[in-house]
């Protein structure tokens, strides 16, 4: 059983503790799942999470980021694919929740019930973290847009029922010329060009758009708002990536504590060896420090902050990087079992790596944090000199 004392930190309210308790019970009964057929398992997980009511907070006018983080952390402790299935329902509909009109928001009822899968189509072959360099174009043609281009590494690609798509409409250079669209999966011209396999199986695809026509009414927000929409969505959901990493790290720590207590080496328990104690201490420290950063960012957003760019970047960077270190120590403490296919520690080792890349790679988060720190310092200095 993982440590749950953090639930009594001042970031949380009684409803968060109730949510964590209910989800923990569900996970004990329902997870992990068989990953032999990833597409089918992912679809079933979404349906089951929806029926259990855990997708309610993934979309709508009042997204509670602390709840999202608690859910991702808990699911990740039990099953990485369950975390993935949950996360994409929120990220894939984030633009609709924050900027969609009433007609577009009708999709949210289906995604919250687990009846429709959502996807976030942003990344392209030439532009990953540099969103402003998107090449996919959306040209106005009467009362519709004609879209051409390609997206890649799209989570839920090939199984999603609805995509939020970002394309260049040309209102200005770079980031100023992007817009966002709602794209039902059965839209003519949308092609699944390749299914992509990774070290930890998830449904991913490369998408193509070949003269795909969309009614102008399928634009989310206003022309030229695409970059702002994408950043607003990531501002909400980036902290939850840190929460998933935290869940992986907690599971690795739990498994290592059990291993240290049960395994003997040189006539003594592993737990009695000072070097092992040092590893366990570092792991516990990294877990708690990551949790503080993740839930600070989530609490700050829930308290009404318009942007939490700095806090979310710190949470994602630290939690994902340190989870990698925690899990690596867990592999070392488990010896041969740590790299045996099918062992929980081996699966955690494969699961964690992608989190340091998607939704802004670790090096990009460092750039964001530095720019925020420089901007804050400049503003403070300007105020001081003005006095």
C-alpha positions as CSV (number, residue, x, y, z in Angstrom):
1,X,0.0,0.0,0.0
2,X,1.5,3.4,-1.0
3,X,1.9,6.2,1.4
4,X,-1.2,8.4,1.4
5,X,-0.1,10.9,4.1
6,X,0.2,13.6,1.3
7,X,-3.6,13.6,1.0
8,X,-3.6,15.6,4.3
9,X,-1.4,18.4,2.9
10,X,-3.2,21.7,2.8
11,X,-3.5,21.5,-1.0
12,X,-6.4,19.1,-0.7
13,X,-10.1,19.2,0.5
14,X,-12.2,16.4,1.9
15,X,-13.6,15.7,-1.6
16,X,-10.1,15.0,-2.9
17,X,-9.6,12.4,-0.2
18,X,-12.9,10.8,-1.0
19,X,-12.0,10.7,-4.7
20,X,-8.6,9.1,-3.9
21,X,-10.2,6.5,-1.7
22,X,-12.9,5.5,-4.2
23,X,-10.4,5.3,-7.1
24,X,-8.0,3.2,-5.0
25,X,-10.8,0.7,-4.4
26,X,-11.7,0.6,-8.1
27,X,-8.1,0.1,-9.1
28,X,-7.6,-2.8,-6.8
29,X,-10.5,-4.6,-8.4
30,X,-10.1,-3.5,-12.0
31,X,-6.3,-3.2,-12.7
32,X,-4.0,-4.0,-14.3
33,X,-5.4,-5.1,-17.6
34,X,-4.1,-7.4,-20.3
35,X,-2.2,-5.4,-22.9
36,X,-2.1,-8.0,-25.6
37,X,-4.6,-6.0,-27.7
38,X,-3.7,-2.4,-26.9
39,X,-6.5,-0.8,-29.0
40,X,-9.3,-3.0,-27.5
41,X,-8.0,-2.6,-24.0
42,X,-7.7,1.2,-24.3
43,X,-11.3,1.4,-25.6
44,X,-12.6,-0.8,-22.8
45,X,-10.6,1.2,-20.1
46,X,-12.3,4.4,-21.4
47,X,-15.7,2.8,-21.2
48,X,-15.1,1.4,-17.7
49,X,-13.7,4.7,-16.4
50,X,-16.6,6.6,-17.8
51,X,-19.2,4.2,-16.3
52,X,-17.4,4.4,-12.9
53,X,-17.7,8.2,-13.1
54,X,-14.0,9.0,-13.1
55,X,-14.1,10.8,-16.5
56,X,-16.5,13.5,-15.2
57,X,-13.7,15.9,-14.3
58,X,-11.8,15.5,-17.6
59,X,-14.0,18.0,-19.5
60,X,-16.3,20.9,-18.9
61,X,-16.3,24.5,-17.6
62,X,-14.7,23.8,-14.2
63,X,-11.8,21.4,-14.6
64,X,-10.3,20.6,-11.1
65,X,-6.6,20.0,-11.8
66,X,-5.9,18.5,-8.4
67,X,-8.5,15.8,-9.1
68,X,-6.9,15.1,-12.5
69,X,-3.5,14.8,-10.9
70,X,-4.8,12.5,-8.1
71,X,-6.5,10.3,-10.7
72,X,-3.4,10.1,-13.0
73,X,-1.1,9.4,-10.1
74,X,-3.3,6.5,-8.8
75,X,-3.9,5.0,-12.2
76,X,-0.2,5.1,-13.1
77,X,0.6,3.2,-9.9
78,X,-1.5,0.3,-11.1
79,X,-1.4,0.4,-14.9
80,X,0.3,2.8,-17.3
81,X,-2.2,2.1,-20.1
82,X,-5.1,3.0,-17.7
83,X,-3.4,6.3,-17.0
84,X,-2.9,6.9,-20.7
85,X,-6.6,6.1,-21.5
86,X,-7.7,8.6,-18.8
87,X,-5.3,11.3,-19.7
88,X,-6.2,11.5,-23.4
89,X,-9.9,12.1,-22.6
90,X,-8.9,15.3,-20.9
91,X,-6.1,16.5,-23.2
92,X,-8.1,15.5,-26.3
93,X,-11.1,17.6,-25.3
94,X,-9.3,20.4,-23.4
95,X,-9.6,22.9,-26.3
96,X,-13.4,22.2,-26.5
97,X,-13.8,22.6,-22.7
98,X,-11.9,25.9,-22.6
99,X,-12.9,27.5,-25.9
100,X,-15.6,25.5,-27.6
101,X,-19.1,26.7,-28.3
102,X,-22.3,25.0,-27.1
103,X,-22.6,22.8,-30.2
104,X,-19.0,21.6,-30.0
105,X,-19.3,20.9,-26.2
106,X,-22.0,18.3,-27.0
107,X,-19.0,16.0,-27.6
108,X,-18.0,16.3,-24.0
109,X,-21.0,14.4,-22.8
110,X,-19.9,11.4,-24.9
111,X,-16.3,11.6,-23.8
112,X,-17.1,11.9,-20.1
113,X,-19.3,8.8,-20.3
114,X,-16.6,6.9,-22.1
115,X,-18.6,6.5,-25.2
116,X,-16.2,8.4,-27.5
117,X,-12.4,8.6,-27.4
118,X,-10.6,11.9,-27.9
119,X,-7.2,12.9,-29.4
120,X,-5.0,16.0,-29.4
121,X,-3.4,16.5,-32.9
122,X,-0.6,19.0,-32.5
123,X,2.8,17.4,-33.1
124,X,4.2,17.2,-36.7
125,X,7.3,15.6,-38.2
126,X,9.1,18.9,-38.4
127,X,7.7,20.5,-35.2
128,X,7.4,18.8,-31.9
129,X,8.0,21.2,-29.0
130,X,8.2,24.2,-31.3
131,X,4.5,24.6,-31.9
132,X,4.9,27.8,-33.8
133,X,6.5,26.0,-36.7
134,X,3.4,23.9,-37.7
135,X,3.2,23.1,-41.5
136,X,-0.3,21.7,-41.7
137,X,-2.5,24.3,-43.6
138,X,-6.1,25.2,-43.4
139,X,-7.2,27.4,-46.3
140,X,-10.5,29.2,-46.2
141,X,-12.8,28.1,-49.1
142,X,-16.2,29.7,-48.9
143,X,-17.9,28.5,-45.8
144,X,-15.4,25.8,-45.1
145,X,-11.7,25.1,-44.7
146,X,-9.5,22.8,-46.8
147,X,-6.9,21.1,-44.7
148,X,-3.6,19.5,-45.9
149,X,-0.7,18.2,-44.0
150,X,0.5,15.6,-41.5
151,X,0.6,15.0,-37.8
152,X,2.6,12.3,-36.0
153,X,3.0,10.7,-32.6
154,X,-0.7,11.3,-32.0
155,X,-2.0,9.5,-28.9
156,X,-5.2,7.6,-29.6
157,X,-4.5,8.1,-33.3
158,X,-6.5,5.5,-35.3
159,X,-9.0,4.7,-32.5
160,X,-10.2,8.2,-31.5
161,X,-13.7,9.3,-32.4
162,X,-12.8,13.0,-32.3
163,X,-9.6,15.0,-32.8
164,X,-8.7,18.6,-31.8
165,X,-6.5,19.7,-34.7
166,X,-4.1,22.6,-35.0
167,X,-3.3,24.0,-38.4
168,X,-1.9,27.2,-40.0
169,X,-4.6,29.6,-41.2
170,X,-2.2,32.4,-41.9
171,X,-3.5,35.4,-39.9
172,X,0.1,36.2,-39.1
173,X,3.6,34.8,-39.0
174,X,4.6,31.9,-36.7
175,X,2.4,31.4,-33.7
176,X,0.1,34.2,-34.7
177,X,-1.2,32.3,-37.7
178,X,-2.5,29.1,-36.1
179,X,-6.1,28.0,-35.5
180,X,-7.8,25.0,-33.8
181,X,-10.5,22.7,-35.3
182,X,-12.8,20.0,-34.1
183,X,-12.5,17.0,-36.4
184,X,-14.8,13.9,-36.2
185,X,-12.8,10.8,-37.1
186,X,-15.1,9.9,-40.0
187,X,-14.3,13.2,-41.8
188,X,-13.4,12.4,-45.5
189,X,-9.7,13.2,-46.2
190,X,-8.5,12.2,-42.7
191,X,-6.1,9.3,-43.2
192,X,-4.4,7.0,-40.7
193,X,-1.1,6.7,-42.5
194,X,0.9,4.6,-40.0
195,X,0.4,3.1,-36.6
196,X,3.5,3.7,-34.4
197,X,4.9,1.2,-31.9
198,X,6.9,2.3,-28.9
199,X,8.8,0.5,-26.0
200,X,5.7,0.8,-23.9
201,X,2.6,-0.2,-26.0
202,X,0.1,2.7,-26.5
203,X,-2.2,3.5,-29.4
204,X,-0.3,6.0,-31.5
205,X,-0.4,7.0,-35.2
206,X,0.8,9.2,-38.0
207,X,-2.2,11.1,-39.5
208,X,-2.6,12.6,-42.9
209,X,-4.9,15.3,-44.2
210,X,-5.6,15.2,-47.9
211,X,-7.9,18.0,-49.0
212,X,-9.9,17.4,-45.9
213,X,-12.9,19.8,-45.7
214,X,-14.3,21.1,-42.5
215,X,-17.2,23.6,-42.1
216,X,-16.0,26.9,-40.7
217,X,-18.2,26.2,-37.7
218,X,-15.9,23.4,-36.7
219,X,-13.2,26.0,-35.8
220,X,-12.7,26.1,-32.0
221,X,-12.3,29.7,-30.8
222,X,-11.4,32.4,-33.3
223,X,-9.0,32.5,-36.3
224,X,-5.4,32.9,-35.2
225,X,-6.1,31.7,-31.6
226,X,-4.6,28.3,-32.1
227,X,-1.3,28.9,-30.3
228,X,-3.1,30.5,-27.4
229,X,-5.5,27.6,-27.2
230,X,-2.8,25.0,-27.3
231,X,-0.8,26.7,-24.6
232,X,-3.9,27.1,-22.4
233,X,-4.6,23.4,-22.7
234,X,-1.1,22.4,-21.9
235,X,-1.1,24.8,-19.0
236,X,-3.9,22.8,-17.5
237,X,-2.7,19.3,-18.3
238,X,1.1,19.6,-18.1
239,X,1.0,19.2,-14.3
240,X,-0.9,15.9,-14.7
241,X,2.1,14.5,-16.7
242,X,4.1,15.1,-13.6
243,X,1.4,13.4,-11.6
244,X,1.6,10.3,-13.8
245,X,5.4,10.2,-13.3
246,X,4.8,10.5,-9.6
247,X,2.5,7.5,-9.7
248,X,5.2,5.4,-11.5
249,X,7.8,6.5,-9.0
250,X,5.6,5.7,-6.0
251,X,5.1,2.2,-7.4
252,X,8.8,1.7,-7.9
253,X,9.5,2.9,-4.3
254,X,6.8,0.5,-3.0
255,X,8.2,-2.4,-4.9
256,X,11.7,-1.6,-3.7
257,X,10.7,-1.3,0.0
258,X,9.1,-4.7,-0.3
259,X,12.2,-6.1,-2.0
260,X,14.5,-4.7,0.6
261,X,12.5,-6.2,3.4
262,X,12.2,-9.7,1.9
263,X,15.6,-10.2,0.1
264,X,18.7,-11.4,1.9
265,X,22.3,-10.7,0.8
266,X,25.5,-11.7,2.5
267,X,23.5,-13.1,5.5
268,X,21.5,-9.9,6.1
269,X,18.4,-8.3,4.8
270,X,18.8,-5.9,1.9
271,X,17.1,-3.3,4.1
272,X,20.0,-3.6,6.7
273,X,22.6,-2.5,4.2
274,X,23.6,1.1,4.4
275,X,24.0,1.6,0.6
276,X,20.5,0.2,0.1
277,X,19.2,2.5,2.7
278,X,20.8,5.4,1.0
279,X,19.1,4.5,-2.3
280,X,15.7,4.2,-0.6
281,X,16.2,7.5,1.2
282,X,17.0,9.2,-2.1
283,X,13.9,7.6,-3.7
284,X,11.6,8.7,-0.9
285,X,13.0,12.2,-1.1
286,X,12.5,12.5,-4.8
287,X,8.9,11.2,-4.5
288,X,7.9,13.7,-1.9
289,X,9.7,16.6,-3.6
290,X,7.9,15.8,-6.9
291,X,4.6,15.5,-5.1
292,X,5.0,19.0,-3.6
293,X,5.8,20.5,-7.0
294,X,2.9,18.7,-8.8
295,X,0.3,19.6,-6.3
296,X,1.5,23.1,-5.8
297,X,1.0,23.7,-9.6
298,X,-2.4,22.0,-9.5
299,X,-3.6,24.0,-6.4
300,X,-2.3,27.2,-7.9
301,X,-4.4,26.7,-11.1
302,X,-7.5,25.6,-9.1
303,X,-7.2,28.8,-7.0
304,X,-7.9,30.8,-10.1
305,X,-4.4,31.7,-11.5
306,X,-4.8,32.6,-15.2
307,X,-1.5,30.9,-16.1
308,X,0.7,28.5,-14.2
309,X,3.3,28.1,-17.0
310,X,6.3,28.3,-14.5
311,X,4.7,26.1,-11.9
312,X,3.6,23.4,-14.4
313,X,6.9,23.4,-16.2
314,X,8.7,22.9,-12.9
315,X,6.3,20.1,-11.9
316,X,6.7,18.2,-15.2
317,X,10.4,18.6,-15.4
318,X,11.2,17.6,-11.9
319,X,8.7,14.8,-11.5
320,X,9.5,13.1,-14.8
321,X,13.3,13.4,-14.5
322,X,13.3,12.2,-10.8
323,X,10.8,9.4,-11.5
324,X,13.3,8.1,-14.1
325,X,16.0,8.1,-11.4
326,X,13.8,6.4,-8.9
327,X,12.8,3.7,-11.3
328,X,16.4,3.1,-12.3
329,X,17.3,2.6,-8.7
330,X,14.4,0.2,-8.4
331,X,15.7,-1.8,-11.3
332,X,19.1,-2.0,-9.7
333,X,17.7,-3.2,-6.4
334,X,15.7,-5.9,-8.1
335,X,18.7,-7.3,-9.9
336,X,17.8,-9.7,-12.7
337,X,14.1,-9.4,-11.9
338,X,14.3,-5.7,-12.7
339,X,14.9,-6.4,-16.3
340,X,12.8,-9.5,-16.6
341,X,10.0,-9.0,-19.2
342,X,6.6,-8.8,-17.5
343,X,8.0,-7.7,-14.1
344,X,6.3,-4.5,-12.8
345,X,9.7,-2.7,-12.4
346,X,10.6,-3.6,-15.9
347,X,7.3,-2.2,-17.2
348,X,7.8,1.0,-15.2
349,X,11.2,1.4,-16.7
350,X,9.7,1.4,-20.2
351,X,6.7,3.5,-19.2
352,X,8.5,6.4,-17.7
353,X,10.8,7.4,-20.6
354,X,8.2,8.9,-22.9
355,X,7.0,11.3,-20.2
356,X,10.3,13.2,-20.4
357,X,9.5,13.9,-24.1
358,X,5.8,14.4,-24.6
359,X,3.9,17.7,-23.8
360,X,7.2,19.5,-23.9
361,X,10.6,17.7,-23.5
362,X,12.6,18.2,-20.4
363,X,15.1,20.6,-22.1
364,X,12.2,22.7,-23.3
365,X,10.8,22.9,-19.8
366,X,14.2,24.3,-18.6
367,X,13.9,27.0,-21.3
368,X,10.4,27.9,-20.1
369,X,11.4,28.0,-16.5
370,X,14.5,30.2,-17.2
371,X,12.4,32.6,-19.4
372,X,9.8,32.9,-16.6
373,X,12.5,33.6,-14.0
374,X,14.2,36.2,-16.2
375,X,10.8,37.9,-16.9
376,X,9.9,37.9,-13.2
377,X,13.3,39.3,-12.3
378,X,13.1,42.0,-15.0
379,X,9.7,43.1,-13.8
380,X,10.8,43.2,-10.2
381,X,13.9,45.3,-11.1
382,X,11.7,47.6,-13.2
383,X,9.4,48.2,-10.3
384,X,12.3,48.8,-7.9
385,X,13.9,51.3,-10.2
386,X,10.6,53.1,-10.7
387,X,10.5,53.8,-7.0
